[in-house]
Amino acid sequence: MNYCFAALNAIGPRVPQTALGRRVLLAVSALLLLPLPSLAHHPLEGRVPATFAEGFLSGLAHPVIGLDHLAVVVAVGLLAAVSAGGAAIPVAFGVAAMVGTGLHLAAITLPAAELVIAASVLGFGVLLALKDRPQSAVMIGLAALAGLFHGFAYGEAIFGAQTLPLVAYLTGFTAVQLGIAIAAFLAGRQLVQRSTARLVQRAGLVICGVGATFLATELLDTLLA
């Protein structure tokens, strides 16, 4: 894993390699080592949750087993730590994700959903990597738009479920997203307080790599379809 940190040092100006900074960068870099088959997004092997427990566990797993979803949630938390928008950024993402799931359950289709999801990963990585970011209202709006499409994808795993597992699923994926975003937020704040905020920009470069990979894959699949 030290190779990841060394590669990031080669990209931009050298910054203090604090223990916390190394842990944050290595944790984000580890996203790239997760297997791409996680894109299946089906913790119950495609079976619709039938009980409260199944719905809750499926909700907890869904944003984690999908690398694209996980990368965006981490990015949202880090952006909240280094942007004027603050906590409003992950809140907008989380609320919009629930709305997006509702749209899917209502059989309302969002166009080019997978392409937009992949592009959102790349876009949020770029926002993190920038030194000067857009105004907070723009950041919050982008977070809401991304959350809408990611939530739409979450809806696939619960489509056709009864009310109880559905409520449990919504509770589960909201809770895990909030937990991941808070962890990323706290890590980002620590880096800012220790004057090593540039490490957050380098984490953004890693997320850019994840997003570029997903976007290229989606574009290729679209062209070959």
Summary of the structure (lengths in Angstrom):
residues: 225
radius of gyration: 17.2
end to end distance: 36.8
largest distance: 53.5
contacts: 820
relative contact order: 0.21
helix: 78%
strand: 0%
